[in-house]
Amino acid sequence: MPPQQHPKLRPELGNQTIALMISVALFFDALQGMLNFLLMGWLVSPVALLTFWLWFRLHGIKFTSAKRIGIMGGGFILEMIPMINTLPAWTLAVSLVALDAKIKKKLDI
């Protein structure tokens, strides 16, 4: 049986953290949209992926499920395709992963 962590020591996503993550995702999407005019929008995607991967990991959210890998990977792939990367895929991906984490936390899955 795995050892139980104290509830205060267990990292979790709060509403303020989720709002900040979505704001940063919107920033990355806007930056990528502006850089598309210089044909350099693809440079934002690797930075955004690593930023959100680290941010989620710091809050104890792992990407071991196929659903979370698919969401973030799909967002990364969409953001690497020229002209399609003007869609807010990072915002959608971060919102879906955060929502998935909140639901699993509430249901204790």
Backbone as ProteinMPNN parsed JSONL, in Angstrom:
{"seq_chain_A": "MPPQQHPKLRPELGNQTIALMISVALFFDALQGMLNFLLMGWLVSPVALLTFWLWFRLHGIKFTSAKRIGIMGGGFILEMIPMINTLPAWTLAVSLVALDAKIKKKLDI", "coords_chain_A": {"N_chain_A": [[0.84, -1.174, 0.0], [0.653, 2.194, -0.947], [2.318, 4.997, 0.616], [0.427, 7.449, 2.385], [-0.041, 10.872, 1.615], [0.071, 13.956, 3.355], [-2.788, 16.045, 3.219], [-2.336, 18.827, 2.856], [0.222, 18.922, 1.855], [0.094, 17.824, -0.607], [0.367, 18.557, -3.956], [-1.819, 20.545, -5.912], [-4.078, 21.744, -8.444], [-5.22, 24.926, -8.19], [-7.977, 27.24, -8.528], [-7.014, 29.791, -9.159], [-4.499, 29.206, -10.173], [-5.171, 27.741, -12.449], [-6.51, 29.725, -13.9], [-4.364, 31.469, -14.336], [-2.71, 29.797, -15.877], [-4.304, 29.49, -18.172], [-4.35, 32.121, -19.021], [-1.638, 32.492, -19.67], [-1.479, 30.634, -21.721], [-3.182, 31.853, -23.575], [-1.598, 34.085, -24.085], [0.636, 32.83, -25.334], [-0.683, 31.849, -27.624], [-1.491, 34.265, -28.833], [1.008, 35.475, -29.259], [2.108, 33.639, -31.019], [0.357, 33.96, -33.159], [0.999, 36.58, -33.945], [3.676, 36.25, -34.687], [3.382, 34.671, -36.89], [3.16, 36.231, -39.143], [5.752, 36.802, -39.725], [6.64, 34.394, -40.446], [7.571, 32.826, -38.351], [6.155, 31.639, -36.382], [6.137, 29.008, -35.528], [8.171, 28.751, -33.71], [7.255, 29.236, -31.166], [5.796, 27.063, -30.201], [7.419, 24.762, -29.176], [8.48, 25.946, -26.857], [6.166, 26.637, -25.455], [5.02, 24.089, -25.041], [6.953, 22.821, -23.39], [6.883, 24.598, -21.228], [4.236, 24.317, -20.199], [4.19, 21.578, -19.695], [6.141, 21.365, -17.638], [4.948, 23.044, -15.73], [2.507, 21.734, -15.163], [3.575, 19.342, -14.16], [4.881, 20.27, -11.853], [2.708, 20.666, -10.285], [1.907, 18.152, -9.738], [0.63, 16.738, -11.758], [0.559, 14.214, -14.008], [1.571, 13.024, -17.251], [0.801, 10.448, -18.097], [-1.423, 9.181, -18.999], [-3.251, 8.229, -21.902], [-5.114, 10.03, -22.778], [-4.354, 12.605, -21.802], [-1.827, 12.852, -22.979], [-2.609, 12.786, -25.637], [-4.162, 15.127, -25.804], [-2.324, 17.266, -25.224], [-0.324, 16.645, -27.088], [-1.792, 16.772, -29.465], [-2.47, 19.481, -29.444], [0.103, 20.549, -29.707], [0.835, 19.585, -32.249], [-1.134, 20.806, -33.873], [-0.396, 23.462, -33.505], [1.996, 23.574, -34.825], [1.474, 23.54, -37.497], [1.407, 25.602, -40.267], [-0.703, 28.485, -40.63], [-2.944, 27.094, -39.564], [-2.156, 27.246, -37.033], [-3.011, 29.62, -36.017], [-5.283, 29.262, -34.634], [-6.581, 29.003, -31.288], [-5.13, 26.745, -29.966], [-3.379, 26.057, -27.866], [-4.601, 27.236, -25.668], [-7.016, 25.818, -25.565], [-6.008, 23.184, -25.176], [-4.631, 23.377, -22.682], [-6.76, 24.129, -21.05], [-8.413, 21.844, -21.244], [-6.758, 19.802, -20.154], [-6.405, 20.796, -17.546], [-9.072, 20.81, -16.679], [-9.62, 18.059, -16.825], [-7.841, 17.156, -14.849], [-8.93, 18.406, -12.567], [-11.451, 17.174, -12.451], [-10.736, 14.471, -12.065], [-9.508, 14.753, -9.592], [-11.649, 15.564, -7.947], [-13.287, 13.299, -8.123], [-11.655, 11.416, -7.081], [-10.018, 9.653, -8.65]], "CA_chain_A": [[0.0, 0.0, 0.0], [1.504, 3.387, -1.013], [2.154, 5.885, 1.77], [-0.497, 8.567, 2.194], [0.521, 12.195, 1.822], [-0.762, 14.906, 4.069], [-3.529, 16.808, 2.193], [-1.752, 20.149, 2.619], [1.483, 18.765, 1.13], [-0.188, 17.294, -1.932], [0.156, 19.668, -4.893], [-3.041, 20.488, -6.706], [-4.371, 22.934, -9.237], [-6.263, 25.803, -7.673], [-8.659, 28.027, -9.56], [-6.138, 30.889, -9.569], [-3.439, 28.628, -11.009], [-5.778, 27.411, -13.743], [-6.741, 30.997, -14.606], [-3.06, 31.955, -14.79], [-2.275, 28.923, -16.971], [-5.079, 29.824, -19.365], [-3.864, 33.432, -19.47], [-0.346, 32.282, -20.326], [-1.772, 29.957, -22.991], [-3.675, 32.892, -24.484], [-0.424, 34.87, -24.49], [1.383, 32.051, -26.322], [-1.46, 31.828, -28.862], [-1.412, 35.603, -29.449], [2.385, 35.645, -29.733], [2.279, 32.805, -32.209], [-0.385, 34.609, -34.234], [1.766, 37.734, -34.425], [4.9, 35.792, -35.342], [3.05, 34.012, -38.157], [3.402, 37.162, -40.248], [7.185, 36.714, -40.025], [6.88, 32.964, -40.673], [8.345, 32.315, -37.225], [5.21, 31.227, -35.365], [6.438, 27.657, -35.053], [9.153, 28.812, -32.621], [6.569, 29.366, -29.881], [5.234, 25.786, -29.763], [8.25, 23.976, -28.25], [8.592, 26.667, -25.578], [4.874, 26.502, -24.776], [4.864, 22.696, -24.607], [7.82, 22.586, -22.23], [6.389, 25.424, -20.123], [3.047, 23.725, -19.591], [4.553, 20.273, -19.156], [6.786, 21.602, -16.347], [3.98, 23.647, -14.823], [1.617, 20.669, -14.707], [4.357, 18.398, -13.343], [5.103, 20.89, -10.551], [1.465, 20.533, -9.529], [1.63, 16.73, -9.562], [-0.177, 16.174, -12.846], [1.426, 13.442, -14.903], [1.077, 12.787, -18.606], [0.927, 9.02, -18.367], [-2.637, 8.676, -19.642], [-3.323, 8.491, -23.344], [-5.958, 11.204, -22.98], [-3.569, 13.828, -21.597], [-0.794, 12.894, -24.022], [-3.299, 13.137, -26.875], [-4.581, 16.526, -25.774], [-1.162, 18.147, -25.361], [0.319, 16.338, -28.367], [-2.637, 17.323, -30.524], [-2.274, 20.93, -29.429], [1.437, 20.822, -30.26], [0.816, 19.332, -33.697], [-1.914, 21.874, -34.507], [0.349, 24.722, -33.459], [3.156, 23.503, -35.716], [1.004, 23.622, -38.882], [1.195, 27.015, -40.638], [-2.046, 29.018, -40.824], [-3.852, 26.476, -38.584], [-1.664, 27.599, -35.705], [-3.643, 30.843, -35.516], [-6.338, 28.826, -33.718], [-6.088, 28.968, -29.898], [-4.992, 25.343, -29.578], [-2.753, 25.957, -26.54], [-5.617, 27.58, -24.681], [-7.918, 24.677, -25.483], [-5.309, 22.033, -24.598], [-4.39, 23.626, -21.262], [-8.068, 24.095, -20.384], [-8.877, 20.453, -21.168], [-5.938, 19.048, -19.197], [-6.735, 21.297, -16.209], [-10.407, 20.309, -16.362], [-9.462, 16.622, -16.581], [-7.195, 16.992, -13.545], [-9.889, 18.789, -11.538], [-12.485, 16.14, -12.372], [-10.156, 13.291, -11.436], [-9.267, 15.092, -8.193], [-12.938, 15.553, -7.257], [-13.795, 11.94, -8.089], [-10.598, 10.567, -6.49], [-9.64, 8.584, -9.598]], "C_chain_A": [[0.886, 1.239, 0.0], [1.278, 4.276, 0.204], [1.234, 7.049, 1.422], [0.219, 9.88, 2.461], [-0.459, 13.047, 2.61], [-1.478, 15.77, 3.035], [-2.934, 18.176, 1.893], [-0.463, 20.058, 1.805], [1.274, 18.283, -0.295], [-0.441, 18.441, -2.907], [-1.132, 19.479, -5.678], [-3.215, 21.799, -7.466], [-5.501, 23.712, -8.585], [-6.881, 26.59, -8.809], [-7.79, 29.178, -10.059], [-5.023, 30.379, -10.485], [-3.979, 28.293, -12.392], [-6.023, 28.684, -14.553], [-5.425, 31.56, -15.133], [-2.529, 31.114, -15.948], [-3.004, 29.265, -18.264], [-4.656, 31.186, -19.908], [-2.533, 33.319, -20.192], [-0.546, 31.578, -21.667], [-2.323, 30.949, -24.02], [-2.541, 33.78, -24.979], [0.383, 34.128, -25.552], [0.644, 32.01, -27.658], [-1.393, 33.171, -29.586], [-0.018, 35.857, -30.015], [2.623, 34.848, -31.003], [1.535, 33.413, -33.402], [0.363, 35.794, -34.809], [3.028, 37.298, -35.17], [4.634, 35.054, -36.651], [3.307, 34.927, -39.348], [4.873, 37.177, -40.647], [7.616, 35.286, -40.338], [7.738, 32.345, -39.575], [7.434, 31.839, -36.093], [5.499, 29.863, -34.771], [7.43, 27.663, -33.897], [8.498, 28.834, -31.24], [6.153, 28.004, -29.333], [6.137, 24.962, -28.847], [8.388, 24.633, -26.879], [7.295, 26.509, -24.785], [4.685, 25.08, -24.242], [5.705, 22.42, -23.363], [7.369, 23.388, -21.015], [5.212, 24.748, -19.427], [3.327, 22.336, -19.041], [5.182, 20.442, -17.772], [5.79, 22.139, -15.325], [3.008, 22.592, -14.28], [2.36, 19.675, -13.812], [4.636, 18.969, -11.955], [3.856, 20.823, -9.668], [1.02, 19.078, -9.432], [0.786, 16.086, -10.63], [0.753, 15.519, -13.847], [0.751, 13.258, -16.257], [1.266, 11.321, -18.973], [-0.316, 8.454, -19.029], [-2.635, 9.075, -21.12], [-4.131, 9.75, -23.633], [-5.143, 12.493, -22.859], [-2.453, 13.955, -22.626], [-1.419, 13.314, -25.348], [-3.699, 14.597, -26.936], [-3.391, 17.45, -26.003], [-0.429, 17.902, -26.684], [-0.466, 16.882, -29.541], [-2.514, 18.839, -30.604], [-0.939, 21.322, -30.038], [1.449, 20.656, -31.776], [0.028, 20.423, -34.433], [-1.148, 23.183, -34.555], [1.591, 24.714, -34.346], [2.764, 23.635, -37.194], [0.741, 25.092, -39.235], [-0.27, 27.305, -40.965], [-3.077, 28.371, -39.889], [-3.424, 26.89, -37.181], [-2.175, 28.952, -35.221], [-4.826, 30.509, -34.607], [-5.775, 28.76, -32.293], [-5.966, 27.543, -29.351], [-4.337, 25.189, -28.205], [-3.77, 26.253, -25.447], [-6.589, 26.418, -24.485], [-7.249, 23.49, -24.8], [-5.092, 22.205, -23.095], [-5.709, 23.569, -20.492], [-8.566, 22.665, -20.219], [-8.075, 19.633, -20.168], [-6.247, 19.493, -17.763], [-8.106, 20.795, -15.766], [-10.362, 18.819, -16.044], [-8.848, 16.371, -15.206], [-8.143, 17.34, -12.406], [-10.971, 17.724, -11.355], [-11.945, 14.896, -11.688], [-9.872, 13.531, -9.955], [-10.563, 15.021, -7.391], [-13.482, 14.139, -7.105], [-12.828, 10.948, -7.445], [-10.243, 9.376, -7.375], [-8.134, 8.533, -9.681]], "O_chain_A": [[1.779, 1.352, 0.839], [0.18, 4.309, 0.76], [1.261, 7.565, 0.305], [0.991, 9.994, 3.413], [-1.673, 12.862, 2.525], [-0.853, 16.196, 2.064], [-3.026, 18.638, 0.756], [-0.093, 21.021, 1.133], [2.199, 18.335, -1.105], [-1.371, 19.221, -2.705], [-1.478, 18.36, -6.058], [-2.582, 22.811, -7.163], [-6.614, 23.204, -8.448], [-6.359, 26.602, -9.924], [-7.82, 29.509, -11.245], [-4.653, 31.043, -11.453], [-3.31, 28.536, -13.396], [-5.77, 28.712, -15.758], [-5.373, 32.072, -16.252], [-1.96, 31.655, -16.896], [-2.391, 29.322, -19.33], [-4.608, 31.382, -21.122], [-2.32, 33.973, -21.212], [0.14, 31.89, -22.64], [-1.969, 30.888, -25.197], [-2.518, 34.182, -26.142], [0.774, 34.72, -26.559], [1.27, 32.121, -28.712], [-1.254, 33.214, -30.808], [0.124, 36.389, -31.115], [3.259, 35.326, -31.942], [2.033, 33.38, -34.527], [0.367, 35.998, -36.023], [3.402, 37.91, -36.171], [5.556, 34.834, -37.436], [3.635, 34.457, -40.437], [5.206, 37.525, -41.78], [8.806, 35.002, -40.477], [8.536, 31.446, -39.836], [7.894, 31.656, -34.966], [5.14, 29.596, -33.624], [7.524, 26.674, -33.17], [9.138, 28.481, -30.25], [6.156, 27.808, -28.118], [5.662, 24.494, -27.812], [8.411, 23.946, -25.858], [7.329, 26.273, -23.577], [4.238, 24.898, -23.11], [5.211, 21.846, -22.392], [7.464, 22.903, -19.888], [5.198, 24.624, -18.202], [2.758, 21.954, -18.018], [4.802, 19.743, -16.833], [5.803, 21.717, -14.168], [2.723, 22.562, -13.083], [1.813, 19.221, -12.807], [4.628, 18.225, -10.974], [3.95, 20.913, -8.444], [-0.128, 18.805, -9.08], [0.271, 14.987, -10.427], [1.611, 16.165, -14.45], [-0.472, 13.328, -16.381], [1.82, 10.996, -20.023], [-0.272, 7.35, -19.571], [-2.094, 10.109, -21.513], [-3.871, 10.453, -24.609], [-5.234, 13.37, -23.718], [-2.167, 15.058, -23.093], [-0.836, 14.099, -26.095], [-3.592, 15.236, -27.983], [-3.437, 18.319, -26.874], [0.034, 18.846, -27.323], [0.112, 17.394, -30.5], [-2.459, 19.411, -31.693], [-0.847, 22.294, -30.788], [2.004, 21.485, -32.497], [0.457, 20.907, -35.48], [-1.24, 23.929, -35.53], [2.176, 25.77, -34.586], [3.631, 23.823, -38.048], [-0.059, 25.753, -38.573], [-0.976, 26.458, -41.513], [-4.008, 29.053, -39.46], [-4.232, 26.886, -36.252], [-1.813, 29.39, -34.129], [-5.318, 31.378, -33.887], [-4.587, 28.484, -32.124], [-6.633, 27.189, -28.378], [-4.699, 24.285, -27.452], [-3.789, 25.583, -24.414], [-6.938, 26.082, -23.354], [-7.853, 22.855, -23.935], [-5.341, 21.279, -22.322], [-5.76, 23.016, -19.394], [-9.088, 22.312, -19.162], [-8.649, 18.849, -19.411], [-6.34, 18.658, -16.864], [-8.283, 20.401, -14.614], [-11.0, 18.368, -15.092], [-9.285, 15.475, -14.482], [-8.164, 16.65, -11.387], [-11.359, 17.414, -10.228], [-12.611, 14.322, -10.826], [-9.985, 12.608, -9.149], [-10.582, 14.481, -6.285], [-14.072, 13.809, -6.077], [-13.155, 9.772, -7.285], [-10.176, 8.239, -6.909], [-7.584, 7.712, -10.415]]}, "name": "protein", "num_of_chains": 1, "seq": "MPPQQHPKLRPELGNQTIALMISVALFFDALQGMLNFLLMGWLVSPVALLTFWLWFRLHGIKFTSAKRIGIMGGGFILEMIPMINTLPAWTLAVSLVALDAKIKKKLDI"}
